[in-house]
Amino acid sequence: MTMAEKESDVLKVWGGKPLRGAVLVRGAKNFVSKAMVASLLAPGKSVLRNVPAIRDVKVVSNLLRLHGVDVDVDTQAGVVAVDASNVELANIADVHTLAGSSRIPILFSGPLLHRLGEAFIPSLGGDEIGHRPINFHLNTLRELGAHIEELHDGSVDLTASHGLHGAQIHLPYPSVGATEQTLLAAVQADGKTELTGAAIEPEIMDLINVLQKMGAIISVDVDRTIHIEGVPELHGFTHTALTDRIEVASWASAALATKGDIFVQGAQQSTMTTYLNVFRKIGGQFDITDDGIRFWHPGGDLHPIALETDVHPGFMTDWQQPLVCALTQAKGLSIVHETVYENRFGFVGSLIRMGANIQLYKECLGSLPCRFREKNFVHSAVIFGPTPLHGADIDVPDIRGGFSHIIGALAAEGESRVHGISLINRGYEFFYGKLRALGAEIEEPQE
């Protein structure tokens, strides 16, 4: 990489000032792309609203186009219109060009098997936040009747010449991706499918809303069991995406860490309940309106907490990284136990270089049942605060960790250089403009 290429991916931040103002947060990254994939199930037109201008939308749009689907994206209006009347197999070489850009391609399996009887899935990419195997996906597809050939390069060939059929499927862990896979593949399978151990995140429920609008029959029990009655055909939908609760929490944590005051337009209380409780326990204040939520630091000391991440309705793993930045400014000892991904503390090294006092442990510092117990993963953190932060050179490890780095840089005195900033564009739209609207002093990467 040349010096010019390096500079084109560096954001300079001069921190130490409270963030004040308003930002708009649109549809959830973890839902919008899945709803776009769902449109592939129906020959006809679908319209999705409240869509953010992020790279994942571009990736899925291009994947759909490779399969003969017409896609029109209005970035400013936040509207995606899809016409899946004509679906065809994509050129394998073209599909490979998108391999590594996203983990979304695996979710094309069910819709393509229903529409064409076959599918090709390239080797998958995604954030380096922990091991996210696709065996849950493949096992689900096998149970539903797909024939799968795993190729040496990590890609997968799938066929279902006689269609898919209902099945009894159990997930040993409530995987969001595997639950989405089951929904998209079983919704037109012959017969009934019962999925136990399912994920029930708000993004999953909104995907179920979309599928129901398309003509699906799906019910959800309180014990994480989802019942799907296969239907012979589906039709297009019009839907407004739920707000991205991860981005909302990130701006809220930024308000705490910088002693600021941020109104997040579009924030929804119904998807933020668990986070709001923790925010209040730390000492932050918020005000909920019909248009969004205002988050602010009321002055005085923030309070330390003991926190464990968990699947919904627990404290979301994507919320803990930005919150750890705020906890560096809390008075006392905070403990965070990560139970969802084993490598979610990759961002902590940069915070330590900025002056944070954080110790990491392989032990489970919490009471929740944990998949990583005695498996030698660093998945617990103890944060001692408050500690003043100072500017530093830092590298973005993943999307959510990247935002956490930005929060640390905004809270730190002096100049920070954040390398790998382009990764954040996968998950956040108009990011630099939002920072400036809040009064942040930044210098964008040189083009």
C-alpha positions as MATLAB code, in Angstrom:
seq = 'MTMAEKESDVLKVWGGKPLRGAVLVRGAKNFVSKAMVASLLAPGKSVLRNVPAIRDVKVVSNLLRLHGVDVDVDTQAGVVAVDASNVELANIADVHTLAGSSRIPILFSGPLLHRLGEAFIPSLGGDEIGHRPINFHLNTLRELGAHIEELHDGSVDLTASHGLHGAQIHLPYPSVGATEQTLLAAVQADGKTELTGAAIEPEIMDLINVLQKMGAIISVDVDRTIHIEGVPELHGFTHTALTDRIEVASWASAALATKGDIFVQGAQQSTMTTYLNVFRKIGGQFDITDDGIRFWHPGGDLHPIALETDVHPGFMTDWQQPLVCALTQAKGLSIVHETVYENRFGFVGSLIRMGANIQLYKECLGSLPCRFREKNFVHSAVIFGPTPLHGADIDVPDIRGGFSHIIGALAAEGESRVHGISLINRGYEFFYGKLRALGAEIEEPQE';
ca = [
       0.000    0.000    0.000;
       1.395    3.402   -1.007;
       1.545    6.398    1.315;
      -1.243    8.039   -0.709;
      -3.422    4.936   -0.335;
      -2.781    4.906    3.404;
      -3.713    8.574    3.739;
      -6.926    7.976    1.794;
      -8.125    5.730    4.623;
      -7.226    7.897    7.642;
      -9.576   10.132    9.603;
      -7.993   12.814   11.795;
      -9.880   13.696   14.962;
      -9.218   16.486   17.448;
     -11.129   15.477   20.546;
     -11.863   16.674   24.030;
     -15.051   18.562   23.149;
     -18.644   17.599   23.996;
     -20.742   16.426   21.050;
     -23.941   18.456   20.825;
     -26.682   18.470   18.223;
     -28.909   16.058   16.292;
     -28.334   13.127   13.945;
     -30.744   11.057   11.864;
     -30.516    7.268   12.054;
     -32.331    5.241    9.406;
     -32.964    1.530    8.868;
     -31.047   -1.257   10.568;
     -28.066   -2.596    8.654;
     -28.789   -6.053   10.080;
     -32.333   -5.998    8.679;
     -32.335   -4.017    5.443;
     -30.028   -6.346    3.553;
     -32.099   -9.389    4.630;
     -35.354   -7.769    3.502;
     -33.739   -7.097    0.114;
     -32.845  -10.788   -0.120;
     -36.440  -11.709    0.801;
     -37.668   -9.780   -2.239;
     -36.006  -12.452   -4.370;
     -38.646  -14.949   -3.218;
     -41.485  -13.247   -5.096;
     -41.885  -12.627   -8.830;
     -42.949   -9.018   -8.707;
     -42.132   -5.641   -7.227;
     -41.150   -4.798   -3.656;
     -40.424   -1.432   -2.037;
     -38.323   -0.971    1.078;
     -38.234    2.416    2.839;
     -35.992    3.993    5.489;
     -32.941    2.417    3.845;
     -29.519    3.795    4.864;
     -26.859    4.674    2.291;
     -24.317    2.028    3.322;
     -22.035   -0.341    1.451;
     -24.009   -3.456    2.402;
     -26.976   -2.082    0.438;
     -24.718   -1.665   -2.599;
     -23.358   -5.205   -2.198;
     -26.823   -6.777   -2.000;
     -28.090   -4.608   -4.859;
     -25.223   -5.823   -7.043;
     -25.791   -9.442   -6.033;
     -29.468   -9.149   -6.941;
     -28.594   -7.573  -10.295;
     -26.216  -10.458  -11.028;
     -29.252  -12.720  -10.699;
     -31.357  -10.771  -13.197;
     -33.221   -8.630  -10.659;
     -33.964   -4.952  -11.353;
     -32.918   -2.765   -8.414;
     -33.411    0.989   -8.105;
     -31.811    2.750   -5.131;
     -32.779    6.319   -4.164;
     -30.051    7.162   -1.661;
     -31.395   10.511   -0.504;
     -34.970    9.315   -0.071;
     -33.823    6.048    1.483;
     -35.956    3.912   -0.829;
     -35.028    0.678   -2.607;
     -37.354   -0.693   -5.284;
     -36.829   -4.290   -6.428;
     -38.440   -6.138   -9.331;
     -37.676   -9.863   -9.117;
     -39.959  -10.902  -11.958;
     -37.036  -12.364  -13.873;
     -34.482  -14.355  -11.905;
     -31.560  -16.217  -13.430;
     -28.388  -17.927  -12.325;
     -25.483  -15.522  -11.960;
     -22.160  -16.013  -13.678;
     -19.929  -17.794  -11.159;
     -16.946  -15.562  -11.944;
     -19.074  -12.468  -11.301;
     -20.331  -13.844   -8.005;
     -16.748  -14.535   -6.947;
     -15.877  -10.868   -7.448;
     -18.176  -10.068   -4.508;
     -16.854  -12.879   -2.304;
     -15.424  -11.562    0.938;
     -17.398   -8.316    0.782;
     -20.239   -9.578    2.944;
     -21.706  -12.644    4.606;
     -25.069  -11.943    2.962;
     -24.604  -14.305   -0.034;
     -25.330  -17.401    2.074;
     -28.881  -16.082    2.612;
     -29.506  -16.185   -1.134;
     -29.604  -19.991   -0.869;
     -33.269  -20.508    0.015;
     -34.751  -17.930   -2.380;
     -32.626  -19.186   -5.296;
     -33.464  -22.812   -4.570;
     -37.165  -21.914   -4.610;
     -36.955  -19.829   -7.777;
     -34.365  -21.800   -9.780;
     -33.720  -25.096   -8.024;
     -30.024  -24.330   -7.595;
     -27.678  -21.751   -6.115;
     -23.975  -20.931   -5.867;
     -22.589  -19.270   -2.765;
     -19.054  -17.791   -2.788;
     -16.638  -17.979    0.117;
     -17.784  -15.519    2.757;
     -16.251  -12.482    4.422;
     -17.353  -10.263    7.310;
     -15.881   -8.615   10.380;
     -13.113  -10.334   12.330;
     -15.060  -10.402   15.580;
     -15.026  -14.121   16.177;
     -15.693  -17.487   14.565;
     -18.998  -17.403   12.699;
     -19.219  -20.758   10.925;
     -21.833  -21.398    8.259;
     -22.459  -24.974    9.408;
     -25.725  -23.865   11.082;
     -26.843  -22.527    7.687;
     -25.815  -25.633    5.763;
     -27.336  -28.023    8.307;
     -30.637  -26.155    8.078;
     -30.640  -26.324    4.284;
     -29.837  -30.052    4.371;
     -32.709  -30.682    6.790;
     -35.018  -28.902    4.356;
     -33.908  -31.138    1.498;
     -31.111  -29.263   -0.256;
     -28.171  -31.179   -1.721;
     -24.950  -29.376   -0.818;
     -21.463  -29.664   -2.256;
     -18.770  -27.742   -0.404;
     -15.908  -26.822   -2.734;
     -12.220  -26.578   -1.838;
     -12.145  -22.777   -2.093;
     -14.869  -22.342    0.527;
     -17.685  -21.797   -1.970;
     -20.824  -23.950   -1.992;
     -22.993  -25.467   -4.717;
     -26.615  -26.177   -3.760;
     -29.402  -27.963   -5.629;
     -33.012  -28.854   -4.829;
     -34.357  -30.443   -7.993;
     -37.479  -31.676   -6.198;
     -37.970  -28.569   -4.080;
     -37.581  -28.100   -0.330;
     -39.742  -29.690    2.361;
     -40.638  -28.858    5.939;
     -38.536  -30.189    8.809;
     -37.892  -30.173   12.547;
     -34.829  -27.975   13.073;
     -33.036  -27.169   16.319;
     -30.317  -24.563   16.721;
     -27.855  -25.337   19.544;
     -27.311  -21.582   19.845;
     -29.824  -18.865   18.840;
     -27.904  -17.759   15.762;
     -29.406  -14.749   14.007;
     -28.033  -15.786   10.604;
     -29.232  -19.389   10.874;
     -32.686  -18.214   11.969;
     -32.868  -15.902    8.945;
     -31.712  -18.772    6.745;
     -34.487  -21.025    8.051;
     -37.156  -18.379    7.526;
     -36.093  -17.612    3.958;
     -35.743  -21.280    3.010;
     -38.752  -22.760    4.821;
     -41.328  -20.127    3.912;
     -42.084  -21.841    0.582;
     -41.063  -25.370    1.528;
     -43.638  -28.130    1.187;
     -45.207  -28.718    4.602;
     -44.513  -27.329    8.049;
     -41.206  -26.369    9.654;
     -40.625  -26.056   13.375;
     -37.494  -24.162   14.405;
     -36.479  -24.425   18.067;
     -33.712  -22.432   19.722;
     -34.341  -19.557   17.319;
     -33.052  -15.996   17.581;
     -35.808  -13.460   18.269;
     -33.979  -10.158   17.769;
     -36.077   -7.177   16.598;
     -34.466   -7.485   13.158;
     -35.687  -11.098   12.977;
     -39.203  -10.034   13.920;
     -39.167   -7.318   11.263;
     -38.071   -9.885    8.668;
     -41.026  -12.011    9.752;
     -43.236   -8.929    9.257;
     -41.949   -8.605    5.701;
     -42.485  -12.293    4.945;
     -46.010  -12.139    6.353;
     -46.749   -9.178    4.082;
     -45.537  -11.352    1.197;
     -48.058  -14.074    2.062;
     -46.113  -16.275    4.494;
     -47.633  -18.036    7.520;
     -45.262  -17.734   10.480;
     -45.884  -17.792   14.240;
     -43.463  -17.263   17.124;
     -43.781  -18.893   20.556;
     -42.369  -17.443   23.776;
     -39.874  -20.330   24.093;
     -37.864  -19.348   20.975;
     -39.849  -21.692   18.731;
     -40.878  -20.493   15.276;
     -43.531  -22.337   13.232;
     -43.509  -21.870    9.459;
     -46.240  -23.245    7.201;
     -44.963  -23.401    3.656;
     -47.005  -21.610    1.004;
     -46.856  -22.219   -2.769;
     -46.310  -18.616   -3.783;
     -45.448  -15.179   -2.440;
     -45.894  -11.632   -3.716;
     -44.048   -8.346   -3.383;
     -44.163   -6.081   -0.355;
     -43.947   -2.467    0.773;
     -42.270   -1.989    4.137;
     -40.551    0.640    6.290;
     -37.445   -0.717    8.038;
     -36.996   -0.478   11.785;
     -34.299    1.945   12.957;
     -30.729    0.716   13.462;
     -30.552    0.215   17.237;
     -26.787   -0.348   17.087;
     -26.119    3.077   15.615;
     -28.542    4.683   18.068;
     -26.651    3.174   21.013;
     -23.321    4.253   19.527;
     -24.353    7.913   19.399;
     -25.794    7.592   22.911;
     -22.483    6.215   24.186;
     -20.665    9.034   22.382;
     -22.803   11.549   24.283;
     -21.765    9.947   27.578;
     -18.074    9.608   26.731;
     -17.734   13.237   25.552;
     -20.072   14.740   28.195;
     -22.342   15.774   25.358;
     -26.006   16.039   24.405;
     -27.272   14.266   21.256;
     -30.777   13.942   19.863;
     -31.035   10.780   17.750;
     -33.871   11.265   15.286;
     -35.575    8.002   14.402;
     -34.531    6.178   17.593;
     -37.233    3.794   18.834;
     -37.772    2.956   22.492;
     -39.240   -0.479   21.743;
     -35.938   -1.813   20.403;
     -33.729    0.015   22.928;
     -35.295   -0.969   26.269;
     -32.370   -3.025   27.577;
     -29.805   -0.433   26.516;
     -31.818    2.425   28.021;
     -31.895    0.686   31.404;
     -28.107    0.322   31.393;
     -27.638    3.901   30.159;
     -29.689    5.137   33.099;
     -27.801    2.967   35.614;
     -24.503    4.445   34.448;
     -25.858    7.922   35.113;
     -26.844    9.061   31.650;
     -30.167   10.754   31.037;
     -32.558   10.453   28.098;
     -35.880   11.828   26.914;
     -38.096    9.853   24.554;
     -40.316   11.581   21.994;
     -42.300   10.456   18.977;
     -39.448   11.593   16.722;
     -36.512   10.046   18.547;
     -34.516    9.963   21.784;
     -32.329   12.654   23.311;
     -29.281   11.309   25.197;
     -27.099   13.467   27.427;
     -24.502   13.508   30.187;
     -26.034   15.395   33.133;
     -22.707   16.294   34.735;
     -21.065   14.769   37.776;
     -19.658   11.236   37.993;
     -20.766    8.320   35.866;
     -21.402    5.070   37.750;
     -19.540    1.778   37.154;
     -21.556   -1.337   36.291;
     -21.274   -5.102   35.873;
     -22.550   -6.064   32.430;
     -22.985   -9.266   30.432;
     -23.865   -9.403   26.758;
     -26.460  -11.901   25.604;
     -28.809  -12.683   22.747;
     -32.071  -10.708   22.640;
     -33.681   -9.647   24.924;
     -30.317   -9.412   26.695;
     -27.744   -6.656   26.283;
     -26.687   -6.708   22.636;
     -23.057   -7.591   21.884;
     -22.827   -4.706   19.379;
     -23.730   -2.292   22.164;
     -20.869   -3.193   24.477;
     -17.974   -1.828   22.410;
     -19.097    1.837   22.313;
     -20.302    1.569   25.907;
     -16.850    0.431   27.087;
     -15.529    3.783   25.830;
     -18.013    5.569   28.083;
     -17.156    3.284   31.009;
     -13.549    4.483   30.882;
     -15.005    7.739   32.248;
     -17.081    6.117   35.023;
     -15.826    6.421   38.603;
     -14.883    2.972   39.855;
     -14.540   -0.557   38.523;
     -16.773   -1.881   35.721;
     -16.890   -5.494   34.543;
     -18.000   -6.596   31.071;
     -18.509  -10.270   30.211;
     -18.911  -11.030   26.487;
     -20.905  -14.232   25.844;
     -21.864  -13.851   22.168;
     -18.575  -13.421   20.241;
     -15.210  -14.552   21.510;
     -13.185  -11.750   19.908;
     -15.157   -8.611   20.682;
     -12.402   -6.907   22.673;
     -10.021   -6.361   19.777;
     -10.601   -2.614   20.029;
      -9.426   -2.382   23.654;
      -5.708   -2.204   22.800;
      -6.223    1.160   21.131;
      -8.157    2.494   24.106;
      -5.325    1.424   26.396;
      -2.831    3.306   24.208;
      -5.095    6.337   24.593;
      -4.799    6.107   28.372;
      -7.651    3.785   29.368;
      -7.078    1.389   32.290;
      -8.564   -1.883   31.046;
      -7.568   -5.447   31.896;
      -8.694   -8.424   29.811;
      -9.327  -11.945   31.077;
      -9.949  -15.409   29.647;
     -12.174  -16.282   32.585;
     -15.944  -15.744   32.630;
     -16.434  -12.709   34.879;
     -20.173  -13.155   35.136;
     -22.977  -15.562   35.936;
     -24.530  -16.191   32.512;
     -23.954  -19.565   30.844;
     -21.101  -18.949   28.427;
     -19.943  -20.924   25.376;
     -16.390  -19.696   25.929;
     -15.883  -20.997   29.463;
     -12.495  -22.746   29.719;
     -11.872  -22.292   25.979;
      -8.945  -19.895   26.273;
     -10.703  -16.908   24.684;
     -10.194  -13.408   26.040;
     -13.816  -12.465   26.602;
     -14.049  -10.499   29.853;
     -12.876   -6.980   30.657;
     -12.367   -4.948   33.816;
     -12.390   -1.165   33.304;
     -10.990    1.183   35.959;
     -12.055    4.808   35.714;
     -12.227    7.602   35.218;
      -9.064    7.972   33.171;
      -8.226   10.937   30.924;
      -7.740    9.863   27.309;
      -5.201   11.324   24.908;
      -4.926   11.192   21.128;
      -3.188    8.263   19.426;
      -2.749    6.424   16.136;
      -5.359    3.648   16.039;
      -6.528    0.995   13.571;
     -10.166    0.067   12.915;
     -10.685   -3.685   13.561;
     -14.357   -3.984   12.545;
     -17.449   -1.852   11.990;
     -18.675   -1.539   15.578;
     -15.177   -1.489   17.048;
     -14.380    1.227   14.529;
     -17.139    3.480   15.842;
     -15.842    2.771   19.335;
     -12.414    4.002   18.260;
     -14.007    7.183   16.969;
     -15.792    7.666   20.293;
     -12.496    7.223   22.115;
     -10.819    9.736   19.798;
     -13.651   12.236   20.289;
     -13.354   11.932   24.066;
      -9.537   12.189   24.028;
      -7.547   15.387   24.258;
      -5.396   16.129   21.226;
      -5.142   14.607   17.756;
      -5.941   11.009   16.857;
      -5.386    9.344   13.488;
      -7.916    6.593   12.825;
      -6.672    4.170   10.163;
      -8.993    1.926    8.138;
     -11.876    4.367    8.394;
     -13.470    3.097    5.152;
     -14.640    0.004    7.018;
     -17.061    2.137    9.020;
     -18.871    3.096    5.804;
     -20.230   -0.455    5.680;
     -22.407    0.251    8.681;
     -22.978    4.008    8.951;
     -24.285    6.459    6.384;
     -23.137   10.078    5.958;
     -20.773    9.482    8.869;
     -18.511   12.510    8.468;
     -21.465   14.847    8.020;
     -23.043   13.565   11.226;
     -19.819   14.095   13.146;
     -19.560   17.667   11.900;
     -23.228   18.321   12.726;
     -22.394   17.443   16.322;
     -19.473   19.832   16.436;
     -16.684   17.294   16.035;
     -13.398   18.640   14.712;
     -12.272   16.211   12.021;
     -10.341   16.053    8.778;
     -11.685   13.589    6.231;
      -9.391   11.175    4.355;
      -7.587   12.555    1.305;
      -9.133   11.203   -1.878;
];
